[in-house]
Amino acid sequence: MIPSSNKLATDRLKILARQARVALYCGDYSLATALYSDILVFKSDYAAALHGLGCIAFLQADYVKATILLKQAVNAKISKKDRLNALFYLAVALHFISQNVEAISYLIELLALDPGHVAARNNLGLIYLENHQLALAAHNFKKLTLIAPRYADAHANLGYVLFKQGKVRGAIACAKNAIDIDPNHAVALRNLGIGYQTLGRFDEARNCFESAILRDPMDGGAYGNLVETKKITPQDSALVTRLKELTLSTGLTPQGKSDALFALGKCLDDLAEYDAAFASYSEANRLERGSREFNRQQHEEFVDAQIQTFSSAFFQRHGAMFAPDSTPIFIVGMPRSGTTLIEQILSRHPEVSSAGECLYWGNLGGSTDVVQNISDKLIPEYAHSYLTHLRAIAPVSKHVIDKMPTNFLFLGLIHLCFPAARIIHCQRHPLDTCLSNYFHKFSNSSSYSYDLHDLAFFYRQYERIMTHWRRVLADNMLEICYESVVASQEAETRKILTFCNLEWNEDCLDFSHNQRPVFTASNWQVRQPLFSSSINRWQHYRAHLGPLLQLAP
């Protein structure tokens, strides 16, 4: 029999496709690209060629091109095996170009075809985590621990999500599971240390961080965790030497180098080597500025909108839109102004619990659109939703603290929802506050803190909006000075409790033994007795502060 010309063409394409696949597997991308391109000349919708070229584009980090080709491949007639592969690489490429909604949809499609696809399930959980969809992230990682119980990353990632949800003991258990599976899992060791650190178990935390560093000596973040568990002394010279060597390494990513430089800065500050400390912090902040930009105009316009909208006349017109509820206590102020200290003191009272730093108001009121579209109907909904969130954390406490410092930006919306809520505004010397911001690598989007000029600008805007809130919310707000608490702890504590309509309780003086988890960077400091060494710390760095000096009272 004589084959038809169509059959000859089809066989030829299959041969070219096999040759291209072999070239691809051997890493000869040029040959594979040429062969796949020849195929598409004959048949422009040949799925295997589209798939292969899409994979090559992905491997060469051309993620936009990869998404175009892989979408064509999954829409063509393709084998199930290649479809699964194409869907996976397509989702990851979309994630790399920040198209997370599409990435999620393709991963869900893939998992419908292959529910046991470990990498797809893990990536879906990671994207949900990146999008702050913690419940969905936890659901996927939990499912993954059942599908692949010996997959250490699944347990480590689940532990991280639980930690983000405030479930520290569950996070510790997951980290231990990961380490049982893989004793060399540096991330799990570091996460276990962070869990212990949050609970004030600093000796155990240090052991974990040192173990993590032993397994991954290039992890600058682990060094950062380690040096935050103690005051560095001359006896730690070996640690300081290792950190100095690490900051000079050419093998570090910019992120890893900034982590190491922040850690080294902390060590040198503890050792009173102030000029060297500032140089280290300055370089760390320079690296961070490369990936984070602070928009001064946008921030100033947001502050303007708050001041213009939430006037005394505004509150008189609207009145209480929700049954007065005094459950929340808001602790606000510039970051690093003593908010965690006040939280520790107040949460020692038996009628008070803490929800930590809630993102609710920042997520809700973080745009001028929300401010401009306030309605009598929405306010009760916001209040009810927020109370539901607090009660999920502390079902029976009379009061629940929300210690998100930058809620000072949203006090108008907060007061509208909770006109009976108490607001405690923490203040500290401006230069000590700003210096502490500059010396800290925040995990959130505090992009203003990595440049001294931006920091000075942000502080001026903070002063401006707080001046406004003093005028319109005076009866609901107590202002507490960090330096006064250090000097007169009992008197200031009595003032705070009276303001919150709470009876005196001696336990509030013993705040350093508070057993609650502390998630902020000051979790070591607030478990120590009050000390005055952080007061006027800025004087050591006067020569370097430049634009911050204008903030001095």
Order of alpha helices (4+ residues) and beta strands (2+ residues): alpha-alpha-alpha-alpha-alpha-alpha-alpha-alpha-alpha-alpha-alpha-alpha-alpha-alpha-alpha-alpha-alpha-alpha-beta-alpha-beta-alpha-alpha-alpha-beta-alpha-beta-alpha-alpha-beta-alpha-alpha
